Amino acid sequence: MDRRQFMKSLTAAGLASVPATAARASHPHAADVDAVGVLVDTTLCIGCRKCEWACNQSNGLPQAGLSSFEDESVFRSERRPDAGHYTVVNRYGDESDPIWAKIQCMHCQDPACSSACIVTAFDKREDGVVAYDPWRCMGCRYCMVACPFQIPTYEWDNATKPQVRKCTFCLDLLDADKVPACVDICPMEALTFGKRDQLLALAHRRIARHPEKYIDHVYGEHEVGGTSWLYLSSVPFTEIGLPELDTDPIPCVTETIQHSVFKNFFPPLALYAFLGQIMWLTRDRGDEPESPEGDDADTEGRT
């Protein structure tokens, strides 16, 4: 067996050593009875953006006067949360009949960001909040790739101590038995804070009472295993910036792969195979046949 065949055999052996049923992903997290959430009724939102201002005030983000948030030019293009704005309001539909929708971290029941984080910088609390610990974060940004809602952002302008940024659910306010800043300031009560199970019951009651007003679906009840932020809408949710997602939590897929790979010691085998390939590619070529010129010269000498 030459070296190339040997390396192929080693790689195949490594793959074969990973049984398909050797590991299982962690079970989806069932919503705790004390889990809180927010119901966003987009039919009530008027796009005042006061929630954006309150969020910035509560989280110490770039300050600006409340009147500056009355600028409707921001609605010309769809925006996403960034390091300086944990929540944004977008306008959808025709200007004559607009629909506004607030976007922020959904605080998933089984968060993909937490599953992807290899240093446990994200923690799913019993109250449903997905909290972030910047002291643990190493800046790999796997959470940004994993999030199905494309929410976590990065402090690209912070060259010394950049952090991942997202909605904090106003943890300091929650711990003080207060409601999130965005909920507290909403003049139309388009945001309702409470226990998640009670919010779901409220949402379904609204749908039952006004079937002509709402899509018969509560977004976030089942998507990716459920989220703490729930939505009601009069139009399909894909038309207000919310992606169409399966009900299976993202970690059910990612953790199965991770566990199968790492719990069965595939990394060392893969490393050995990789190093062997390097040795093969950088091997001493002195044992290879000489050039045609050398062969001809040697032949002439033997003639």
C-alpha positions as CSV (number, residue, x, y, z in Angstrom):
1,M,0.0,0.0,0.0
2,D,1.5,3.4,-1.0
3,R,1.2,6.5,1.1
4,R,-1.8,7.9,-0.7
5,Q,-3.8,4.7,-0.2
6,F,-2.8,4.7,3.4
7,M,-4.1,8.2,4.0
8,K,-7.4,7.3,2.3
9,S,-7.7,4.3,4.5
10,L,-7.0,6.4,7.6
11,T,-9.6,9.0,6.7
12,A,-12.2,6.3,6.0
13,A,-11.5,4.6,9.3
14,G,-12.0,7.9,11.1
15,L,-15.3,8.5,9.5
16,A,-16.4,4.9,10.1
17,S,-15.6,5.3,13.8
18,V,-18.4,7.9,14.2
19,P,-21.6,5.8,14.6
20,A,-24.8,7.6,13.5
21,T,-26.6,6.9,16.8
22,A,-23.7,7.5,19.1
23,A,-24.9,11.0,20.2
24,R,-28.1,12.8,20.4
25,A,-28.8,16.6,20.5
26,S,-30.1,18.0,23.7
27,H,-33.9,18.0,24.0
28,P,-35.7,21.3,23.2
29,H,-36.2,23.5,26.2
30,A,-39.8,23.4,27.4
31,A,-41.1,26.9,28.2
32,D,-40.8,27.5,31.9
33,V,-44.1,28.4,33.7
34,D,-42.4,31.7,34.7
35,A,-41.1,32.5,31.3
36,V,-42.0,36.0,30.2
37,G,-42.5,37.5,26.8
38,V,-43.9,40.3,24.7
39,L,-46.8,40.2,22.3
40,V,-46.4,42.5,19.4
41,D,-49.7,43.4,17.7
42,T,-48.5,45.0,14.5
43,T,-52.1,46.1,13.7
44,L,-51.8,48.6,16.5
45,C,-48.3,50.0,15.8
46,I,-48.2,53.5,14.3
47,G,-44.5,53.6,13.6
48,C,-43.8,56.4,16.2
49,R,-40.4,54.8,17.0
50,K,-40.7,55.7,20.7
51,C,-39.7,52.2,21.5
52,E,-36.4,52.7,19.7
53,W,-35.7,55.9,21.7
54,A,-36.6,54.1,25.0
55,C,-34.4,51.2,24.1
56,N,-31.4,53.4,23.5
57,Q,-32.1,55.3,26.8
58,S,-32.4,52.1,28.8
59,N,-29.3,50.4,27.4
60,G,-27.0,53.4,27.3
61,L,-26.8,53.4,23.5
62,P,-26.1,56.6,21.5
63,Q,-28.3,59.2,22.9
64,A,-30.6,61.5,20.8
65,G,-33.6,63.6,21.4
66,L,-37.0,61.9,21.2
67,S,-38.0,64.3,18.4
68,S,-35.1,62.9,16.2
69,F,-37.0,59.6,16.1
70,E,-39.9,61.3,14.3
71,D,-37.8,61.3,11.1
72,E,-39.8,59.2,8.7
73,S,-37.0,59.1,6.1
74,V,-35.6,56.0,7.8
75,F,-38.6,54.1,6.5
76,R,-37.3,54.3,2.9
77,S,-35.3,51.2,3.3
78,E,-35.5,48.2,5.6
79,R,-33.3,48.3,8.6
80,R,-31.8,45.7,10.9
81,P,-30.6,46.0,14.5
82,D,-27.0,46.9,14.9
83,A,-24.5,47.7,17.7
84,G,-26.1,51.1,18.3
85,H,-29.7,50.1,17.9
86,Y,-31.0,46.9,19.6
87,T,-34.5,47.4,18.0
88,V,-35.8,49.1,14.9
89,V,-39.2,49.7,13.4
90,N,-39.7,49.2,9.7
91,R,-42.6,50.2,7.4
92,Y,-44.1,47.7,5.0
93,G,-46.8,47.8,2.4
94,D,-48.1,50.9,0.6
95,E,-47.5,54.3,2.1
96,S,-51.3,54.9,1.9
97,D,-51.9,51.8,4.0
98,P,-48.7,51.1,5.9
99,I,-47.8,48.4,8.4
100,W,-45.1,48.9,10.9
101,A,-43.2,46.1,12.6
102,K,-40.7,46.2,15.4
103,I,-37.7,43.8,15.2
104,Q,-35.3,42.8,18.0
105,C,-33.9,39.6,19.5
106,M,-36.6,37.0,19.7
107,H,-35.2,35.3,22.8
108,C,-35.8,31.8,21.5
109,Q,-36.9,29.0,23.8
110,D,-34.0,26.9,22.4
111,P,-31.6,29.6,21.2
112,A,-29.3,28.7,18.3
113,C,-26.9,31.4,19.5
114,S,-26.4,29.7,22.8
115,S,-26.0,26.3,21.2
116,A,-23.3,27.7,18.7
117,C,-21.4,29.5,21.4
118,I,-18.4,27.4,22.4
119,V,-17.6,29.5,25.5
120,T,-21.2,29.7,26.9
121,A,-21.4,33.5,26.6
122,F,-25.1,33.1,26.0
123,D,-27.3,31.8,28.8
124,K,-31.0,30.9,28.6
125,R,-32.5,32.1,31.9
126,E,-35.5,30.5,33.5
127,D,-37.6,33.6,32.8
128,G,-37.0,33.1,29.1
129,V,-34.4,35.8,28.5
130,V,-31.3,34.9,26.5
131,A,-28.6,36.8,28.3
132,Y,-25.1,37.6,27.0
133,D,-21.9,37.7,29.1
134,P,-19.3,39.8,27.3
135,W,-16.6,38.6,29.7
136,R,-16.9,35.1,28.4
137,C,-17.2,36.1,24.7
138,M,-14.1,35.5,22.6
139,G,-15.5,37.2,19.5
140,C,-15.8,34.1,17.2
141,R,-19.2,35.4,16.1
142,Y,-20.6,31.9,15.6
143,C,-23.8,33.2,17.2
144,M,-24.3,35.7,14.3
145,V,-24.1,32.8,11.8
146,A,-26.4,30.5,13.8
147,C,-29.2,32.9,14.5
148,P,-32.2,32.2,12.2
149,F,-33.4,35.8,12.6
150,Q,-30.0,37.4,11.8
151,I,-30.1,39.5,15.0
152,P,-26.7,39.5,16.9
153,T,-24.5,42.2,15.6
154,Y,-20.8,43.1,16.4
155,E,-19.1,46.3,17.5
156,W,-16.9,46.6,14.4
157,D,-15.9,50.1,15.4
158,N,-14.6,49.0,18.8
159,A,-11.0,48.0,18.1
160,T,-10.0,47.2,21.7
161,K,-13.0,45.4,23.4
162,P,-15.6,44.6,20.8
163,Q,-18.7,42.8,21.9
164,V,-21.7,41.0,20.4
165,R,-24.8,43.2,20.7
166,K,-28.5,42.4,20.8
167,C,-31.7,43.2,22.8
168,T,-31.1,42.6,26.5
169,F,-34.8,42.4,27.3
170,C,-33.9,45.2,29.8
171,L,-32.7,42.7,32.3
172,D,-32.1,45.4,35.0
173,L,-35.7,46.4,34.7
174,L,-37.0,42.9,34.8
175,D,-34.9,42.1,37.9
176,A,-36.6,45.2,39.5
177,D,-40.0,43.8,38.6
178,K,-40.5,46.4,35.9
179,V,-41.4,46.0,32.2
180,P,-39.0,46.5,29.3
181,A,-38.5,50.1,28.3
182,C,-40.0,49.7,24.9
183,V,-43.2,48.2,26.3
184,D,-43.5,50.9,29.0
185,I,-43.4,53.8,26.5
186,C,-45.6,52.4,23.7
187,P,-48.5,54.9,23.4
188,M,-50.7,52.5,21.4
189,E,-50.2,49.5,23.7
190,A,-49.0,47.5,20.6
191,L,-46.6,45.8,23.0
192,T,-47.9,43.7,25.8
193,F,-45.5,42.2,28.5
194,G,-46.4,39.2,30.6
195,K,-46.1,35.5,31.1
196,R,-45.6,33.8,27.8
197,D,-48.5,31.3,28.2
198,Q,-50.8,34.1,29.1
199,L,-49.7,36.1,26.1
200,L,-50.4,33.2,23.8
201,A,-53.9,32.9,25.2
202,L,-54.5,36.6,24.7
203,A,-53.2,36.4,21.1
204,H,-55.6,33.5,20.3
205,R,-58.5,35.4,21.8
206,R,-57.8,38.4,19.6
207,I,-57.7,36.2,16.6
208,A,-61.0,34.5,17.5
209,R,-62.8,37.7,18.2
210,H,-61.5,39.5,15.0
211,P,-60.8,36.8,12.4
212,E,-61.2,39.4,9.6
213,K,-58.4,41.4,11.2
214,Y,-55.7,38.9,11.9
215,I,-53.8,36.1,10.2
216,D,-54.8,32.9,12.0
217,H,-51.4,32.3,13.4
218,V,-49.3,33.6,16.3
219,Y,-45.7,34.0,15.1
220,G,-43.2,32.7,17.6
221,E,-45.6,30.2,19.2
222,H,-43.9,27.3,17.4
223,E,-41.2,28.7,15.0
224,V,-37.8,27.2,15.8
225,G,-39.3,25.7,19.0
226,G,-40.9,28.9,20.2
227,T,-39.8,32.4,21.0
228,S,-40.4,34.8,23.8
229,W,-41.4,37.6,21.4
230,L,-44.8,36.8,19.7
231,Y,-46.4,38.5,16.8
232,L,-49.9,39.2,15.5
233,S,-50.3,40.5,11.9
234,S,-53.0,41.3,9.4
235,V,-50.7,40.1,6.5
236,P,-48.5,37.1,6.0
237,F,-45.5,37.4,8.4
238,T,-43.0,37.2,5.5
239,E,-44.4,40.5,4.3
240,I,-43.3,42.2,7.6
241,G,-39.7,41.0,7.7
242,L,-40.2,37.7,9.7
243,P,-38.7,34.6,8.0
244,E,-40.7,31.5,7.4
245,L,-39.1,28.8,9.7
246,D,-39.7,25.2,10.7
247,T,-40.9,24.3,14.1
248,D,-37.8,22.3,15.0
249,P,-35.3,24.2,17.1
250,I,-32.0,24.9,15.3
251,P,-29.9,23.2,18.0
252,C,-31.6,19.9,17.2
253,V,-29.6,19.9,14.0
254,T,-26.4,21.6,15.0
255,E,-25.9,19.8,18.3
256,T,-26.4,16.4,16.7
257,I,-23.6,17.1,14.3
258,Q,-21.4,18.6,17.0
259,H,-21.9,15.7,19.4
260,S,-21.3,13.1,16.8
261,V,-18.1,14.7,15.8
262,F,-16.6,15.7,19.1
263,K,-17.9,13.0,21.4
264,N,-16.4,10.3,19.2
265,F,-12.9,11.7,19.0
266,F,-13.1,12.4,15.3
267,P,-11.0,15.6,15.6
268,P,-7.7,13.7,16.4
269,L,-8.3,11.3,13.5
270,A,-9.1,14.2,11.2
271,L,-6.0,16.0,12.4
272,Y,-3.8,13.0,11.8
273,A,-5.3,12.6,8.3
274,F,-4.7,16.2,7.6
275,L,-1.1,16.1,8.8
276,G,-0.6,13.0,6.7
277,Q,-1.8,14.7,3.6
278,I,0.6,17.6,4.3
279,M,3.4,15.1,4.6
280,W,2.4,13.5,1.4
281,L,2.2,16.8,-0.5
282,T,5.5,18.0,0.9
283,R,7.4,14.7,0.7
284,D,11.0,14.4,-0.5
285,R,10.7,14.0,-4.2
286,G,14.2,12.5,-4.5
287,D,12.6,9.0,-5.0
288,E,10.7,10.1,-8.1
289,P,11.9,9.2,-11.6
290,E,14.5,11.5,-13.1
291,S,13.6,13.9,-15.9
292,P,13.3,12.5,-19.5
293,E,16.7,14.1,-20.3
294,G,18.3,12.1,-17.6
295,D,16.7,8.9,-18.8
296,D,17.9,9.6,-22.4
297,A,21.4,10.2,-21.2
298,D,21.5,7.1,-19.1
299,T,20.1,5.1,-22.0
300,E,22.8,6.4,-24.4
301,G,25.5,5.5,-21.8
302,R,24.3,1.9,-21.7
303,T,24.1,1.5,-25.5
